[in-house]
Structure formats: structure tokens, C-alpha cells
């Protein structure tokens, strides 16, 4: 027996490389009791490799294809077409052909067969590749089957398959194709069954799509399917569609479209009994494979056959909590402006800060379990209040969930996440708030910042000579100190007084003067905002760089590894180095996604700053730092005077003006501090990270790990144990790297239940123009300009562009000096992007769902930061 042909009964998941995802799954299903699968066999990838062999023309074209980007459709189409012709023109070797004919003889040469592609990168947990290669139905006769096998091999290079592989980072040379030859079933009905609801992601709800004839009519979109929803053996919803057409098999081979009799068009495709029978089969298959499945089925002579099952790859993972109770998970990642996947060390390190504010990991992101809070009447009020401040979409989703009485009755009960004495909430906070509110003493900010700067210097000194167990114990202890510093009642009160002042001004000015978001203009150029100062400080670096052409030339191809060594060789390089090092001394600990300690910092990748420095040189005159700050200060003072003058004209105006003047003073004294606690945290992160990397370097020297960055795929405690024992099962690192690649492609939900259901939150779009994209207004004003849709901060920005991105954190601030408006998919009134947009006077709308998909780079858009919407012009 050679490895060119394998019958279904000879196949299991261990044969994936030989028969591809579809073939492996069919082999597994064939051995499953109570699951009828039409007989068949696979022409393995060894046969495919044999036919392409050393074909020079094929590999020459493949080399050209590997250089093309996914958006170059014309070149993909041209080269892919040539490759398909080459493959279809190759003769199947006689030995392989004879074996195929022998297998057909065993199954019945005169039978009709489905000839289906099965790629080695198909139907995998990470990427389904569904529909990328071709399937041919009702093929009769050995010559036709052999011809369609070649067509399947060639379909590995359809335009859509090639583009999909490029986008998902699959190497064309490493993807091979098996062909499934399966006896045809001529069904009265067929369709697809999802063992988790594809709309809501609820794992408890099974969804069946059903139509008359072959399932191809549904897959191709030719007809609308009946849709049945089943939960725990009970049909909970039915949608019966008008089914005017169906695809049926012809006796002589091939298929045809037929019009369905008018009397049958609105009939339910499956009986209720059949629906429940199919659900039981679906749950059996799901239990066998251990994850939700996308299953193709057909009904022939009142018997169900399963013709395919693949994992559903689009579902977001659920936290592994199995207590039989309902849970509600709120994304903590959205609150932190960090919806990217985090590596295990980053997740576990951040969780050290949250021992009394427990965070749960799922899909490489962090979530808060709200079940215990929502089970309590007081907890419900606190959660609703907190969600309203964080993100209206979260707020709306939670309010929707709270209306489901049966779900709420089964919530898990325990210690609440949001309660007095945990995290942000302490009994000392109201007392400090009142003291700071009354005194309005701006020197408190400087005192607190100086104290924390001293703690940073102390940390750097104390950690310098620590290693091994002593280092890890010290890190845990110093994390407790960091938590105290971050949740210090005085510091939190400073922030809340600033927030209250903004809220008071906005409410009163709208009530008294009819003016919305008046506090936005008053927030420009406030004192002690470390994040906005970071953006302006890079303008000073640009002023040094602009003097030296040789440095500007080097910046076009700068290297992180040798950055400062290379500068030292250039005219002006020492001056630029001095300026850059001073900037990095203060801000080098920052980076995009900075709550993940594994992310490379500015100090580790100084070239990240280069595009922003060059943009600053192009977009601004020298000394722009002072010019921009003074302009913001002037506009804030003018706005203050304008408001006070208008207030004084009102009845009781002098008293209103007096109160407003005091509140403006509080706003300008304290809102800048809002950015400081995170700056403090990230500063400590950077010092600790450098110490951990020293430990990683020692492990590399001992041969325990292959590269320092391997530690990123261990939790903090696992890393500690590896340092203690100098032992590691390296397969853990490999597995975690693969998981991280999967998580990177997922979009985390804002609110999700323990059933996997993603609860949507919608905006009230009644007051916005038709076709506009709704969001949260966080910085007032209206601006039009070119949309720059970017997901990485190292992009070229022209002055006057409007930045459109998924999220921003403090590291993006240097870009803000060049843009004139901001649109993000994530955010709220008090998130970093919103705070800095107000300080820089940029109209901004955040929380615009799928903004980076709906708005195209280069389109002209209008951002209304007062009302909260974006128009594509």
C-alpha cells in the first residue's frame, strides 16, 4: 500500500499532512457511531507533490507569486491563471491513475461522485480556508473524475485562494492539496449546521440553514435558507424563507437549477422532528471534536448524511469558568485602549496589579467578570454608572442584558469587582476629594509627582543588582507599592476633581448659555500633562534633526540595533543623539499597547519615532513646540473670558461667573494629572522589564531558551519557576506562539456572556445625518480633511490629516501635533486619546465601530466632535 490513496476508514487527524483538513475530518467522522458519512477516499498530497515534482515552469511562476502583495489583484490573477494551466496540463502518473481507478472500482465505477479539494491549511482551528478551493459535484466516469482531480489541484491557485494565503501569512510552497472522492448523495434537502449561533456566538444555541436540493444553492447564495435555532433540544426560533430555486443532480452528470413549485416555495424544509434529530447529531460531532463545528449535511430518503465538519474559527474564546452559573464578561482591554492580543507574560504581569480587582484572560485579552456585581441591586447601579462613563456601547449592552430576567436569575454570586475598598474605590477618596476641591491648591500635583519620581529613582537603584528568586520576590513587593501609588486616594481625588470640573462646566454652560462641550477649549495647554508634553517635546527633537541633512538621510533607513552607533559617524549625529537620548530618558518607556510589558518600548525601537520626527520637520516651522503651546493657552484664556463676559449679562450673572471662574481654575489645575498614574506605571514597567530581560539572557546562555523573547510566552510565575530550576519544556513556547497568532486575528467583544454570546450595544442614531457613522463626541468642533487610516503609529502623516485608527494610547501622542481630527473604534470621554485631543484642540469622535474598515485611507471625511458622528464625503 502506497501513500497516494487512502480510504476514509484509514484516515484520522494524524494524517492531516497527507489528506488536508477536509479529508482528515471526514476520516474522523467516518469512524463516529451514529454519524452516516458517504463512502470515499482521498488522493493524498503525496500525489500532488509527485505531479508538480521538479516542474521548472511551475516553480518559476511560484517565485514570482511570492513577491506580490495581496492588493495587487491584476498580477495575482495573471500569474495564478498561468499556474493553473500548468497544473491542469500535467499528466497523472500511471501508477497513481491505476490506484484511483482501482478504488473507484471497489466503490462502484458507475456511481456519481463529488470531487472536492482538501488543502493542508484548510479547516484548521486558526483559519478555515472555507470555499477557497474548488468542489465539483455529480461527476460520473473515470475520465471525468481524473480530469476533475487535476482541476482541484489547480484550484489551489485560484485568485481568491492565493489572496487569502497572502493575507493570512501562509507560504504558497508549504500548502499542498489532497482531493476527496466521495460517493454522491442525491438529497431532497441539504444545508449547513452551526453548533454555535453564527450571529450571536452563543454556544448554547445551534443554528441550521436548510434548503431543497443540493446545498450548493445555499453556499452560492442562490436562495435564502430556512433558519432554525435550537437550544437544549427545543426549537426556539424559525425563519421560513421563500425558496424559488434549487440545484439538483442530473443523471448524466453535472447539476442544474430548477424552479420549485409555487406550492412548496414557502414550505418548511425540515420537519420539527428532523430539526431535533439533526441537532442531536450536531452536538455528538461537536463533543467528539471538542469545539463548535460548522457542519454540512444532506437528507436523502429520510436519512441524514454528514458530508463535512470543520471548526468555527471566528468565535471569540470564552473564559474557562465552569460552575454551571451565568457570567458576564466586560472587556478591560477596551478601557485600557489596548484591544490587541497580549502575550502570556504581559497578561500575568498586569494581573499582579489586580488581585482585589480580578481580571480574567480570554483570547489574549483581559476581562472583568460582572456577574457578582449584576446579581446585586447596589452592584447593578455601580456597574451601569461605571459603564456609562467608560463606553456607551458597553452601557447599552449591559442594559440590554439586564432585561433578560431568566438570565439574570442564574448569575453567579460572590465577591463584587466594583465595591468600596477595592481598586479605585476607597472610603478615603470622598474626604480627599472635598479637601482638594475646597483648597484648589495646584502645588499638590507637583508634590505628588515629585514623590513618585523619587520612588522611580529608588526602584532603579534597588533592582540593579538583584537576580534569581530575590529579583522575582522584589518585583511582587514593588508591585504592591505601585498599586498603592496608582490608587493613592489623594491622586485619585485630584483626577476626580478635574473630571468633575469638566462635567460641571459642560452642564452649566449648556444650561446657561446653550453651548455644548465648552470645557474642551478650556482644556488646551493645561499644566502637568505628561502625555501631551511628550508630543510637543518631539518637536524639539525635530528642530535638532532638521539642521543636519546627513542625519535626515540616515533616518530613511535607520537601524534599531545600531541606531546610536550609526549616528555617531554622521555630521550632527552627536547633537541628535544627545537630543534623542534626553527624549528617551523621559519617554523611552512608552510604546503602543504599553500595558503589555512584552511590547518593545521606544528605547528598544527608537526608529518608531523617526517617521514622526520627519513629519514634524515637514509640517512645522522651527520652535513649533512653544508656538503650539502658547496658541492653545491663548485660546483657552480667550474662551474663559468669553464665557465669563456672557455669563455676567445673565440674571444672577455675577454669581454664575464667579462659580465658573473657580471651576475653570480647578479644571486647569488638575485635569493634566489624569495622565500621570499610567506614566508612573509604565516607567516602573520599563525598569522591571530590563531586569527580567537580564534573567532571560542568562537562560539563553544556559541553553534553557533559544532567545530572550521566549520568556514573553511564559506567565510570570512560570518564568520564575524556569529561573529557579533551569528547566523548560520548550513545546510550551511553541504552542503559545501558535495560540498568540490565532488571538491576534480576533476582535474582542465589549460584553460577552459565559455562553459565548456577544451582546451588541447600539447608538441612538436618530439625530445624526443619514449614512453618517455614529460615535462618542469627546472633543468638540467640526473639521474636514483627508482620512489617514492606520493601525501602526510609524506612518507618514501630513499636516491637516484626520487620524482614523482602532485605538490610541499615550504613545500615539506625538502624531497628534500634526493631525487636525481624530476618529477611533474604541474609547470614551476620559480615555487618553480624548484627553489629549481636547488639550490640543482637535475635534474627535471615538467608539466608531469598524471605523478602519468603513473609512478608506485617503477619503475626505467630516468629523463632528460636538455631536459625535463622522461623514464620508
KOLGU-460711 format. One record per residue (C-alpha): residue number from 1; residue in three letters; x, y, z. Coordinates in steps of 0.05 Angstrom, whole numbers. Example, Ala and Ser with C-alpha at 12.3 -4.5 7.8 and 13.67 -1.06 7.14 Angstrom:
# KOLGU-460711
1 ala 246 -90 156
2 ser 273 -21 143
//
This chain:
# KOLGU-460711
1 unk 0 0 0
2 unk 30 67 -21
3 unk 14 135 9
4 unk -20 163 -54
5 unk -90 138 -38
6 unk -124 129 30
7 unk -195 106 43
8 unk -236 144 95
9 unk -230 85 143
10 unk -154 91 140
11 unk -154 165 158
12 unk -152 203 224
13 unk -128 271 246
14 unk -56 246 248
15 unk -59 242 172
16 unk -73 317 164
17 unk -9 329 124
18 unk -30 274 75
19 unk -104 289 66
20 unk -114 361 87
21 unk -165 388 135
22 unk -228 366 98
23 unk -201 295 87
24 unk -177 288 159
25 unk -245 310 187
26 unk -282 262 140
27 unk -237 205 163
28 unk -252 221 236
29 unk -327 227 222
30 unk -329 160 185
31 unk -310 124 249
32 unk -361 160 292
33 unk -420 117 314
34 unk -488 142 291
35 unk -460 192 241
36 unk -471 168 169
37 unk -417 193 121
38 unk -419 176 46
39 unk -362 129 28
40 unk -299 154 -6
41 unk -224 161 -8
42 unk -171 214 -13
43 unk -118 225 -66
44 unk -64 249 -18
45 unk -17 307 -20
46 unk 39 258 -39
47 unk 5 251 -106
48 unk 1 327 -114
49 unk 75 333 -97
50 unk 91 278 -147
51 unk 55 314 -204
52 unk 88 381 -192
53 unk 154 346 -178
54 unk 211 389 -205
55 unk 168 426 -256
56 unk 212 487 -271
57 unk 156 528 -302
58 unk 112 518 -240
59 unk 166 538 -190
60 unk 188 597 -233
61 unk 117 624 -231
62 unk 112 609 -157
63 unk 174 651 -143
64 unk 141 710 -179
65 unk 77 700 -140
66 unk 113 701 -73
67 unk 135 773 -86
68 unk 65 800 -97
69 unk 24 837 -44
70 unk -50 819 -31
71 unk -76 884 -61
72 unk -43 873 -129
73 unk -102 837 -160
74 unk -81 842 -232
75 unk -13 808 -221
76 unk -45 755 -176
77 unk -97 740 -230
78 unk -46 736 -286
79 unk 5 691 -252
80 unk -47 647 -218
81 unk -80 634 -285
82 unk -14 611 -314
83 unk -1 564 -255
84 unk -70 532 -262
85 unk -57 518 -335
86 unk 10 486 -319
87 unk -22 440 -266
88 unk -81 421 -309
89 unk -34 404 -366
90 unk 8 354 -326
91 unk -9 281 -337
92 unk -25 240 -275
93 unk 29 186 -268
94 unk 3 117 -290
95 unk 14 84 -222
96 unk -28 137 -186
97 unk -81 135 -241
98 unk -88 59 -235
99 unk -95 63 -160
100 unk -151 115 -166
101 unk -187 72 -217
102 unk -179 11 -172
103 unk -212 49 -113
104 unk -268 73 -158
105 unk -280 0 -179
106 unk -287 -20 -106
107 unk -339 35 -92
108 unk -374 27 -160
109 unk -345 59 -222
110 unk -414 77 -249
111 unk -433 116 -187
112 unk -433 192 -186
113 unk -381 225 -142
114 unk -365 292 -110
115 unk -293 313 -125
116 unk -271 360 -70
117 unk -208 398 -54
118 unk -176 389 15
119 unk -116 434 29
120 unk -66 423 85
121 unk -81 494 110
122 unk -156 483 109
123 unk -208 471 164
124 unk -156 485 218
125 unk -172 517 285
126 unk -135 581 264
127 unk -160 590 193
128 unk -217 553 158
129 unk -198 570 85
130 unk -271 552 72
131 unk -290 558 -1
132 unk -220 577 -24
133 unk -211 515 -68
134 unk -260 482 -115
135 unk -312 427 -108
136 unk -345 390 -166
137 unk -410 351 -157
138 unk -442 292 -192
139 unk -381 272 -233
140 unk -390 206 -269
141 unk -338 162 -304
142 unk -264 152 -291
143 unk -240 200 -345
144 unk -284 257 -318
145 unk -261 242 -247
146 unk -187 243 -266
147 unk -198 309 -303
148 unk -232 340 -243
149 unk -177 316 -196
150 unk -129 358 -237
151 unk -178 417 -235
152 unk -179 411 -159
153 unk -103 411 -155
154 unk -103 473 -200
155 unk -155 507 -155
156 unk -101 514 -102
157 unk -83 574 -145
158 unk -150 608 -155
159 unk -144 684 -146
160 unk -185 680 -81
161 unk -142 623 -52
162 unk -77 659 -68
163 unk -102 725 -39
164 unk -127 691 24
165 unk -60 657 36
166 unk -22 722 26
167 unk -67 759 75
168 unk -61 704 127
169 unk 14 695 120
170 unk 14 624 91
171 unk 73 605 47
172 unk 48 580 -21
173 unk 103 527 -23
174 unk 80 497 44
175 unk 7 489 26
176 unk -9 424 -11
177 unk -73 395 -37
178 unk -108 328 -27
179 unk -170 311 -67
180 unk -231 278 -34
181 unk -270 229 -78
182 unk -337 217 -44
183 unk -400 180 -66
184 unk -454 229 -85
185 unk -517 233 -44
186 unk -577 260 -82
187 unk -614 297 -28
188 unk -685 323 -22
189 unk -656 376 24
190 unk -587 399 47
191 unk -554 455 86
192 unk -506 477 140
193 unk -509 469 215
194 unk -470 513 263
195 unk -465 485 334
196 unk -455 556 359
197 unk -500 612 334
198 unk -461 647 279
199 unk -497 714 292
200 unk -492 719 368
201 unk -435 669 380
202 unk -478 635 434
203 unk -451 564 444
204 unk -517 540 473
205 unk -556 558 410
206 unk -548 513 349
207 unk -567 543 282
208 unk -589 503 220
209 unk -594 531 149
210 unk -637 487 104
211 unk -660 488 32
212 unk -687 440 -21
213 unk -639 401 -67
214 unk -563 405 -62
215 unk -530 450 -10
216 unk -493 488 -65
217 unk -554 533 -75
218 unk -546 559 -4
219 unk -469 563 -5
220 unk -470 602 -71
221 unk -524 650 -46
222 unk -573 629 -100
223 unk -630 621 -50
224 unk -647 644 21
225 unk -647 587 70
226 unk -696 568 124
227 unk -661 583 190
228 unk -678 542 253
229 unk -649 557 322
230 unk -647 501 373
231 unk -627 505 447
232 unk -623 445 494
233 unk -668 401 450
234 unk -721 456 440
235 unk -733 496 376
236 unk -731 568 399
237 unk -736 604 332
238 unk -755 591 259
239 unk -748 634 197
240 unk -782 602 137
241 unk -757 633 72
242 unk -787 634 3
243 unk -745 583 -36
244 unk -757 594 -110
245 unk -698 555 -137
246 unk -658 492 -121
247 unk -598 456 -151
248 unk -607 383 -169
249 unk -561 330 -197
250 unk -570 306 -269
251 unk -570 231 -285
252 unk -516 240 -339
253 unk -472 281 -291
254 unk -468 354 -271
255 unk -521 396 -238
256 unk -579 441 -259
257 unk -621 496 -228
258 unk -695 481 -222
259 unk -753 525 -204
260 unk -791 500 -143
261 unk -867 492 -149
262 unk -904 551 -122
263 unk -939 508 -70
264 unk -873 485 -40
265 unk -835 551 -40
266 unk -858 572 29
267 unk -858 502 60
268 unk -814 487 119
269 unk -755 447 90
270 unk -747 402 151
271 unk -799 376 199
272 unk -792 394 273
273 unk -773 322 287
274 unk -718 324 234
275 unk -692 390 261
276 unk -683 359 330
277 unk -652 296 302
278 unk -601 339 265
279 unk -587 378 328
280 unk -571 314 366
281 unk -522 294 310
282 unk -491 363 312
283 unk -479 360 387
284 unk -449 290 381
285 unk -400 315 328
286 unk -383 377 369
287 unk -370 335 431
288 unk -324 289 391
289 unk -282 345 362
290 unk -283 385 426
291 unk -302 452 396
292 unk -360 485 359
293 unk -369 459 288
294 unk -392 483 220
295 unk -425 421 191
296 unk -451 406 120
297 unk -509 357 118
298 unk -558 328 68
299 unk -624 290 74
300 unk -635 231 27
301 unk -695 183 33
302 unk -708 209 103
303 unk -636 194 126
304 unk -585 247 144
305 unk -514 244 118
306 unk -456 287 141
307 unk -410 308 85
308 unk -364 355 123
309 unk -349 384 191
310 unk -298 439 207
311 unk -283 481 268
312 unk -316 550 270
313 unk -255 595 271
314 unk -289 663 282
315 unk -315 652 353
316 unk -282 690 409
317 unk -257 643 464
318 unk -296 641 529
319 unk -261 645 597
320 unk -254 575 626
321 unk -302 583 685
322 unk -346 521 696
323 unk -391 530 756
324 unk -458 520 720
325 unk -477 593 731
326 unk -483 651 683
327 unk -426 701 679
328 unk -419 768 643
329 unk -350 789 618
330 unk -334 862 605
331 unk -273 878 564
332 unk -219 911 607
333 unk -177 917 544
334 unk -226 968 515
335 unk -219 1011 578
336 unk -143 1009 572
337 unk -143 1027 497
338 unk -108 962 483
339 unk -152 913 444
340 unk -92 878 412
341 unk -75 808 438
342 unk -25 806 496
343 unk 28 754 507
344 unk 25 710 570
345 unk 79 748 608
346 unk 43 813 593
347 unk -24 786 616
348 unk 1 755 680
349 unk 45 815 698
350 unk -12 863 690
351 unk -56 817 732
352 unk -8 825 791
353 unk -38 895 799
354 unk -108 868 803
355 unk -111 818 860
356 unk -171 852 891
357 unk -199 873 823
358 unk -195 804 789
359 unk -182 802 714
360 unk -196 741 672
361 unk -159 723 609
362 unk -193 701 545
363 unk -165 703 474
364 unk -103 740 497
365 unk -144 798 527
366 unk -167 816 597
367 unk -239 817 621
368 unk -276 834 685
369 unk -330 785 709
370 unk -390 828 725
371 unk -435 770 746
372 unk -428 782 821
373 unk -440 857 813
374 unk -501 848 768
375 unk -530 797 817
376 unk -533 853 869
377 unk -581 913 864
378 unk -527 960 890
379 unk -475 927 845
380 unk -521 937 784
381 unk -524 1012 797
382 unk -448 1018 804
383 unk -436 977 741
384 unk -485 1017 700
385 unk -455 1082 725
386 unk -384 1059 711
387 unk -401 1031 641
388 unk -435 1096 623
389 unk -370 1134 638
390 unk -326 1083 601
391 unk -363 1069 537
392 unk -436 1079 515
393 unk -435 1015 475
394 unk -417 976 538
395 unk -470 1013 576
396 unk -524 996 524
397 unk -503 923 521
398 unk -507 916 597
399 unk -575 949 598
400 unk -599 900 544
401 unk -574 841 584
402 unk -606 865 649
403 unk -675 860 615
404 unk -667 784 609
405 unk -698 762 674
406 unk -683 687 666
407 unk -610 700 650
408 unk -603 748 709
409 unk -634 698 758
410 unk -578 648 743
411 unk -520 695 753
412 unk -461 671 794
413 unk -457 705 862
414 unk -394 722 900
415 unk -346 779 914
416 unk -361 841 872
417 unk -308 873 827
418 unk -337 943 838
419 unk -343 957 912
420 unk -318 1007 963
421 unk -248 988 986
422 unk -227 955 921
423 unk -185 986 866
424 unk -208 1057 853
425 unk -260 1058 908
426 unk -236 1073 979
427 unk -270 1107 1037
428 unk -213 1159 1039
429 unk -229 1183 969
430 unk -290 1227 985
431 unk -253 1261 1041
432 unk -193 1276 997
433 unk -240 1300 942
434 unk -272 1351 987
435 unk -205 1376 1013
436 unk -175 1385 944
437 unk -239 1415 915
438 unk -241 1467 970
439 unk -167 1485 972
440 unk -157 1484 896
441 unk -82 1481 911
442 unk -46 1467 846
443 unk 20 1454 882
444 unk -9 1387 905
445 unk 2 1360 835
446 unk 75 1377 834
447 unk 85 1349 905
448 unk 53 1283 886
449 unk 92 1278 821
450 unk 158 1293 855
451 unk 144 1240 908
452 unk 131 1189 853
453 unk 192 1209 813
454 unk 234 1195 875
455 unk 202 1126 880
456 unk 223 1112 808
457 unk 295 1131 823
458 unk 293 1087 885
459 unk 266 1028 845
460 unk 321 1034 793
461 unk 374 1035 847
462 unk 347 977 888
463 unk 333 929 830
464 unk 401 939 796
465 unk 439 882 830
466 unk 381 833 841
467 unk 374 767 805
468 unk 341 699 811
469 unk 289 687 865
470 unk 309 751 900
471 unk 290 791 838
472 unk 222 759 830
473 unk 204 767 903
474 unk 225 840 899
475 unk 182 852 837
476 unk 120 826 871
477 unk 133 871 932
478 unk 147 932 889
479 unk 83 919 850
480 unk 44 926 915
481 unk 77 994 924
482 unk 59 1013 853
483 unk -14 996 866
484 unk -14 1040 928
485 unk 16 1097 887
486 unk -33 1089 830
487 unk -95 1083 874
488 unk -70 1135 924
489 unk -133 1170 949
490 unk -102 1238 941
491 unk -80 1224 869
492 unk -148 1194 851
493 unk -183 1254 883
494 unk -141 1302 841
495 unk -165 1266 779
496 unk -238 1265 801
497 unk -238 1339 818
498 unk -212 1353 748
499 unk -265 1307 717
500 unk -319 1338 760
501 unk -298 1408 738
502 unk -303 1388 664
503 unk -372 1358 675
504 unk -397 1418 715
505 unk -373 1468 663
506 unk -404 1429 605
507 unk -471 1421 640
508 unk -476 1492 666
509 unk -452 1526 602
510 unk -502 1486 561
511 unk -558 1503 611
512 unk -540 1576 619
513 unk -511 1595 551
514 unk -536 1539 505
515 unk -464 1520 488
516 unk -443 1447 484
517 unk -375 1420 507
518 unk -349 1487 530
519 unk -296 1453 573
520 unk -260 1426 511
521 unk -229 1493 492
522 unk -213 1508 565
523 unk -173 1444 569
524 unk -120 1466 519
525 unk -48 1472 544
526 unk -61 1454 616
527 unk -3 1444 664
528 unk 28 1377 684
529 unk 1 1334 628
530 unk 60 1286 615
531 unk 27 1256 554
532 unk 13 1320 515
533 unk 82 1345 535
534 unk 112 1283 503
535 unk 81 1302 436
536 unk 107 1373 439
537 unk 177 1351 463
538 unk 187 1311 399
539 unk 181 1376 361
540 unk 244 1399 398
541 unk 280 1336 374
542 unk 257 1352 303
543 unk 287 1421 309
544 unk 355 1390 323
545 unk 349 1338 268
546 unk 327 1388 215
547 unk 396 1422 219
548 unk 433 1360 193
549 unk 419 1333 123
550 unk 463 1272 134
551 unk 421 1251 194
552 unk 356 1262 156
553 unk 383 1218 100
554 unk 403 1163 151
555 unk 334 1166 182
556 unk 306 1139 116
557 unk 339 1071 131
558 unk 355 1075 205
559 unk 370 1010 244
560 unk 347 998 316
561 unk 406 953 333
562 unk 459 1004 314
563 unk 419 1068 318
564 unk 465 1110 363
565 unk 529 1079 336
566 unk 509 1098 266
567 unk 490 1169 287
568 unk 559 1179 319
569 unk 591 1172 250
570 unk 549 1228 218
571 unk 556 1303 217
572 unk 509 1328 272
573 unk 500 1257 297
574 unk 525 1273 367
575 unk 477 1332 375
576 unk 418 1289 350
577 unk 439 1232 396
578 unk 440 1278 456
579 unk 371 1304 439
580 unk 342 1235 425
581 unk 373 1205 489
582 unk 344 1262 531
583 unk 275 1248 500
584 unk 282 1173 512
585 unk 305 1185 583
586 unk 237 1216 597
587 unk 192 1180 548
588 unk 231 1119 524
589 unk 189 1071 568
590 unk 128 1085 525
591 unk 103 1046 465
592 unk 38 1026 431
593 unk 0 976 474
594 unk 44 993 533
595 unk 4 957 586
596 unk 35 893 556
597 unk 105 892 586
598 unk 128 849 527
599 unk 116 904 475
600 unk 180 937 450
601 unk 190 1007 481
602 unk 214 1070 445
603 unk 281 1058 479
604 unk 284 989 447
605 unk 260 1012 379
606 unk 279 1085 371
607 unk 264 1081 296
608 unk 190 1081 313
609 unk 198 1156 327
610 unk 233 1170 261
611 unk 170 1178 216
612 unk 140 1226 268
613 unk 205 1267 272
614 unk 208 1272 196
615 unk 134 1291 193
616 unk 147 1345 245
617 unk 204 1373 202
618 unk 159 1373 141
619 unk 97 1401 174
620 unk 123 1453 223
621 unk 169 1513 227
622 unk 225 1514 280
623 unk 203 1527 352
624 unk 134 1498 339
625 unk 132 1469 410
626 unk 126 1538 442
627 unk 82 1565 387
628 unk 31 1509 393
629 unk 30 1511 469
630 unk 23 1587 472
631 unk -32 1586 419
632 unk -71 1534 460
633 unk -61 1575 523
634 unk -85 1638 488
635 unk -147 1603 461
636 unk -163 1575 530
637 unk -157 1645 562
638 unk -199 1677 508
639 unk -252 1623 517
640 unk -253 1634 592
641 unk -261 1709 583
642 unk -315 1699 531
643 unk -355 1653 576
644 unk -348 1699 637
645 unk -369 1761 597
646 unk -431 1725 570
647 unk -449 1698 639
648 unk -446 1767 671
649 unk -501 1791 623
650 unk -549 1739 651
651 unk -596 1746 712
652 unk -553 1729 772
653 unk -494 1732 724
654 unk -441 1756 773
655 unk -452 1696 818
656 unk -453 1648 758
657 unk -388 1679 731
658 unk -354 1674 800
659 unk -372 1599 806
660 unk -350 1586 735
661 unk -283 1622 744
662 unk -268 1577 804
663 unk -288 1515 766
664 unk -245 1534 706
665 unk -187 1543 755
666 unk -198 1473 782
667 unk -202 1445 711
668 unk -135 1476 692
669 unk -101 1459 757
670 unk -120 1385 759
671 unk -140 1355 692
672 unk -68 1348 669
673 unk -55 1298 725
674 unk -105 1249 693
675 unk -47 1222 650
676 unk 4 1215 705
677 unk -13 1149 741
678 unk -5 1109 676
679 unk 61 1146 662
680 unk 84 1124 732
681 unk 63 1052 720
682 unk 97 1047 652
683 unk 160 1079 680
684 unk 164 1023 732
685 unk 147 971 679
686 unk 208 992 638
687 unk 256 985 696
688 unk 227 917 714
689 unk 228 894 642
690 unk 302 908 636
691 unk 315 866 698
692 unk 273 809 671
693 unk 309 811 604
694 unk 376 803 641
695 unk 347 739 671
696 unk 325 717 602
697 unk 395 729 574
698 unk 423 683 629
699 unk 373 629 608
700 unk 396 636 535
701 unk 469 628 557
702 unk 450 564 595
703 unk 413 537 534
704 unk 346 535 571
705 unk 312 581 519
706 unk 332 598 448
707 unk 322 674 450
708 unk 307 725 504
709 unk 237 739 477
710 unk 217 667 491
711 unk 201 689 562
712 unk 143 730 535
713 unk 105 665 524
714 unk 110 644 597
715 unk 69 672 654
716 unk 106 710 708
717 unk 103 650 756
718 unk 124 601 701
719 unk 184 646 685
720 unk 201 648 759
721 unk 200 572 762
722 unk 244 565 700
723 unk 295 612 731
724 unk 293 571 795
725 unk 300 502 761
726 unk 336 520 696
727 unk 287 472 662
728 unk 233 484 610
729 unk 190 441 563
730 unk 201 482 500
731 unk 137 456 468
732 unk 101 504 515
733 unk 134 563 480
734 unk 118 535 411
735 unk 45 523 429
736 unk 36 592 460
737 unk 66 625 398
738 unk 15 589 355
739 unk -42 609 401
740 unk -18 682 400
741 unk -21 682 324
742 unk -93 659 328
743 unk -112 710 381
744 unk -80 767 342
745 unk -132 758 287
746 unk -192 760 334
747 unk -233 821 352
748 unk -250 823 427
749 unk -323 837 445
750 unk -341 893 493
751 unk -391 849 531
752 unk -395 773 527
753 unk -432 721 568
754 unk -407 654 593
755 unk -449 622 537
756 unk -403 658 488
757 unk -458 706 466
758 unk -431 774 445
759 unk -481 827 468
760 unk -485 885 419
761 unk -492 956 441
762 unk -522 1006 392
763 unk -521 1082 389
764 unk -584 1124 382
765 unk -573 1148 310
766 unk -636 1190 306
767 unk -601 1257 309
768 unk -544 1245 260
769 unk -545 1253 184
770 unk -566 1192 143
771 unk -505 1149 126
772 unk -461 1180 179
773 unk -421 1136 226
774 unk -442 1145 299
775 unk -394 1150 357
776 unk -379 1186 422
777 unk -365 1261 418
778 unk -303 1272 462
779 unk -272 1337 435
780 unk -316 1390 404
781 unk -312 1423 337
782 unk -323 1404 264
783 unk -267 1390 215
784 unk -260 1364 144
785 unk -198 1332 115
786 unk -163 1271 87
787 unk -172 1207 127
788 unk -107 1172 145
789 unk -129 1102 164
790 unk -70 1070 200
791 unk -62 1013 251
792 unk 11 1027 268
793 unk 38 1093 293
794 unk 100 1092 249
795 unk 63 1121 189
796 unk 73 1184 148
797 unk 24 1239 168
798 unk 13 1304 131
799 unk -7 1366 169
800 unk -83 1371 168
801 unk -96 1296 162
802 unk -151 1265 204
803 unk -125 1203 241
804 unk -171 1142 236
805 unk -148 1082 277
806 unk -171 1025 322
807 unk -147 1057 386
808 unk -95 1105 412
809 unk -56 1104 477
810 unk -5 1155 503
811 unk 49 1131 455
812 unk 9 1158 396
813 unk 10 1229 423
814 unk 69 1253 380
815 unk 24 1242 319
816 unk -29 1288 348
817 unk 12 1351 337
818 unk 5 1341 261
819 unk -67 1319 254
820 unk -129 1362 256
821 unk -181 1310 278
822 unk -186 1241 309
823 unk -231 1180 297
824 unk -222 1115 336
825 unk -261 1050 343
826 unk -250 1047 418
827 unk -253 1099 472
828 unk -293 1143 519
829 unk -295 1213 547
830 unk -236 1204 594
831 unk -191 1157 554
832 unk -122 1182 534
833 unk -139 1199 462
834 unk -199 1241 484
835 unk -160 1279 537
836 unk -102 1296 490
837 unk -150 1314 433
838 unk -183 1365 479
839 unk -116 1392 502
840 unk -92 1400 430
841 unk -159 1428 407
842 unk -174 1371 358
843 unk -246 1352 342
844 unk -252 1278 360
845 unk -303 1222 356
846 unk -287 1155 388
847 unk -323 1088 394
848 unk -339 1087 319
849 unk -350 1013 305
850 unk -307 986 248
851 unk -283 1056 230
852 unk -219 1029 200
853 unk -260 983 154
854 unk -315 1031 134
855 unk -270 1092 122
856 unk -218 1083 67
857 unk -148 1113 71
858 unk -147 1178 31
859 unk -223 1191 32
860 unk -246 1260 51
861 unk -287 1259 115
862 unk -321 1307 163
863 unk -314 1296 238
864 unk -366 1327 283
865 unk -335 1324 352
866 unk -393 1363 382
867 unk -450 1316 362
868 unk -409 1252 355
869 unk -410 1228 283
870 unk -367 1221 221
871 unk -389 1234 149
872 unk -354 1204 89
873 unk -353 1259 37
//
